[in-house]
Amino acid sequence: MTAGTGEHQPEVRDRLRWTGAAPDSPVAVLVIPTDEEQVVANEAFRTGPER
């Protein structure tokens, strides 16, 4: 999950504990900050029409 759900809604993350993503779980959970707007802009520039 990224953006608001992944970063700012612990109650949503808490509801996913059944997947094994709990603090005491052997499952590795990574927090990776993202800049989704930049990723979309880069892809649009890369795949868009040539100038």
ChimeraX attribute file (.defattr): number of C-alpha atoms within 10 A of each C-alpha:
attribute: neighborCount
match mode: 1-to-1
recipient: residues
	/A:1	9
	/A:2	13
	/A:3	12
	/A:4	9
	/A:5	12
	/A:6	14
	/A:7	13
	/A:8	11
	/A:9	11
	/A:10	12
	/A:11	9
	/A:12	11
	/A:13	15
	/A:14	11
	/A:15	11
	/A:16	12
	/A:17	12
	/A:18	8
	/A:19	9
	/A:20	13
	/A:21	16
	/A:22	16
	/A:23	10
	/A:24	7
	/A:25	11
	/A:26	9
	/A:27	11
	/A:28	9
	/A:29	11
	/A:30	6
	/A:31	9
	/A:32	9
	/A:33	10
	/A:34	10
	/A:35	9
	/A:36	11
	/A:37	8
	/A:38	10
	/A:39	11
	/A:40	11
	/A:41	10
	/A:42	12
	/A:43	10
	/A:44	11
	/A:45	12
	/A:46	10
	/A:47	8
	/A:48	9
	/A:49	7
	/A:50	6
	/A:51	4
